[in-house]
Amino acid sequence: MDTENSDVFLDPTLVDMKTLSAVAYNYRWATLPDGVIPLTAASSDFPVCSAITNALKNHVDAGYFCYGPNEGLPQFRSTFATYFSEKLVRGLAYCNNKLELEQQEDNTTTLYGASSIDPGQVMATNAAAAAVYAAAAATILEPGDEALVMSPVDFLLVDSVIALGGVVVRYSIKERLQNGDKSRPTFDLAEMESLLTPRTRMLSICNPHNPLGRSFSYIELSALVEFAERHKLFIVSDEVWCDVVHSPRVHLPTMCISQYAAAHTYTIFGFSKSHGLEGLRIGALIAPNEEKLAKVLMLSNTSTTANGASVAAQIAAVAAMTEAGSHESGWLASWRLHLHACVLYTVTRLNAMEGVIANVPEATFVVWADVSSLLYPDNDGDDGGTHLVNDDAVATVDIEPEFVLMQWLIHEHKVAIIPGLDRFFGPGSIGHIRISVATSKPILDTALDRLELGIKVWPAARKRALHDARVEAVKAQGAMKT
Ligand SMILES: Cc1ncc(COP(=O)(O)O)c(C=O)c1O
């Protein structure tokens, strides 16, 4: 695709800076110093599809804000079942074609999993985040139960297990050598086997993957699902990004991979990434069957109404599913094309910067970049700026170079990124930054110009920046003690 093709990029005048400055939280416009461009939380700078705002206006005009059913409005559940079933059919068609192309060697007939879901398996949730927690509640039944969770990956998949007293065991997703070439970041089954214990109950999958932008292939997913089957594990499959998959990849829902997957997978969906509804807090959980859904409703406190999705948000989501277009047409297709152009453009710009390595994401609108050579240069005698002081407290204080880079970029170059920190993405994220690109082309251009300049002068500024961060950390510690 021609990344400079202005027909693909959305009209930049649609971005309403005045409103964003007031309402865009979570490390974005409303939270940063004036003039800083946030390439931070994965949210959009564009307004949502007008069909969604119209549906909300009609709901407000009717003047009723009644209780809804705990599991979600019937129209939400049935619309969602149809919407997601279409993804299953599309995924299965793709599997069939792909397998033909790859000519399965053993000539066996592949028995796939779910080709449709029933509304009775669906529950409306307070965004994807609550679905992640509900899925953990359904699978981590006793304190000490273990979950295999990717590293790196979005922190919610970790925190939800810990909140239940579960134990997180990380399996790494990284580039590996395959026939002498580097693979795309992926897992290693031998490593995963070595992490199993009698307490392992759940395999967590994030597909499409935040922050790596992977859309896992049939071969990868079937290996994960077979692993789960061999070890009798439940699967939690976070598919919140499944409507932001870039051609030619096609999203394969985990539950369509095999009969085991259909019967043991809790699938997470949300409208924050694809439709920009993050502030409405609306998502969905798909349980393997109605009986299991009834249990999740109870375990997640949804049956007591302490949890659950607002009726207004469900009405917006129904409009999103029925009127905002699809993968191929309408608002969603244009949005996806814009995002694809933005990620391609960003990766090209990043790879032209000395010390930055970025892969093209197959999905999502975040770009993950390796900046480890800038943060951890292995030049002899480099002390990261500690020679600048002879105060022991300052010299030995622990700081995170990723975090320092983020702060320095904000203050010196007016652009914000998300640092690869253990608490955000796990130990596999060290030495990286994440850049969210769901903005207009002109804003993206300016942000990348600023980043480029920052990255260029960082090697000279690094020691001073690390030193200043240490001094600040010591001051903060002192302040805490008094
Ligand atoms: C993988 C993943 N799961 C869940 C979420 C949470 O989404 P929501 O805002 O719908 O709760 C995110 C948000 O970035 C995510 O990337």
Ligand as a Chemical Component Dictionary entry (heavy atoms), coordinates in Angstrom:
data_LIG
# 
_chem_comp.id                   LIG 
_chem_comp.type                 NON-POLYMER 
_chem_comp.pdbx_formal_charge   0 
_chem_comp.three_letter_code    LIG 
# 
loop_
_chem_comp_atom.comp_id 
_chem_comp_atom.atom_id 
_chem_comp_atom.alt_atom_id 
_chem_comp_atom.type_symbol 
_chem_comp_atom.charge 
_chem_comp_atom.model_Cartn_x 
_chem_comp_atom.model_Cartn_y 
_chem_comp_atom.model_Cartn_z 
_chem_comp_atom.pdbx_ordinal 
LIG C1 C1 C 0 -5.023  -6.780 25.103 1  
LIG C2 C2 C 0 -5.953  -5.830 25.789 2  
LIG N1 N1 N 0 -6.934  -6.317 26.562 3  
LIG C3 C3 C 0 -7.794  -5.511 27.179 4  
LIG C4 C4 C 0 -7.698  -4.144 27.051 5  
LIG C5 C5 C 0 -8.686  -3.264 27.764 6  
LIG O1 O1 O 0 -9.633  -2.716 26.902 7  
LIG P1 P1 P 0 -10.895 -1.924 27.443 8  
LIG O2 O2 O 0 -10.562 -0.478 27.371 9  
LIG O3 O3 O 0 -12.005 -2.272 26.512 10 
LIG O4 O4 O 0 -11.139 -2.359 28.838 11 
LIG C6 C6 C 0 -6.681  -3.588 26.277 12 
LIG C7 C7 C 0 -6.520  -2.143 26.168 13 
LIG O5 O5 O 0 -5.536  -1.639 25.658 14 
LIG C8 C8 C 0 -5.793  -4.467 25.610 15 
LIG O6 O6 O 0 -4.819  -4.011 24.812 16 
# 
loop_
_chem_comp_bond.comp_id 
_chem_comp_bond.atom_id_1 
_chem_comp_bond.atom_id_2 
_chem_comp_bond.value_order 
_chem_comp_bond.pdbx_ordinal 
LIG C1 C2 SING 1  
LIG C2 N1 SING 2  
LIG C2 C8 DOUB 3  
LIG N1 C3 DOUB 4  
LIG C3 C4 SING 5  
LIG C4 C5 SING 6  
LIG C4 C6 DOUB 7  
LIG C5 O1 SING 8  
LIG O1 P1 SING 9  
LIG P1 O2 DOUB 10 
LIG P1 O3 SING 11 
LIG P1 O4 SING 12 
LIG C6 C7 SING 13 
LIG C6 C8 SING 14 
LIG C7 O5 DOUB 15 
LIG C8 O6 SING 16 
# 
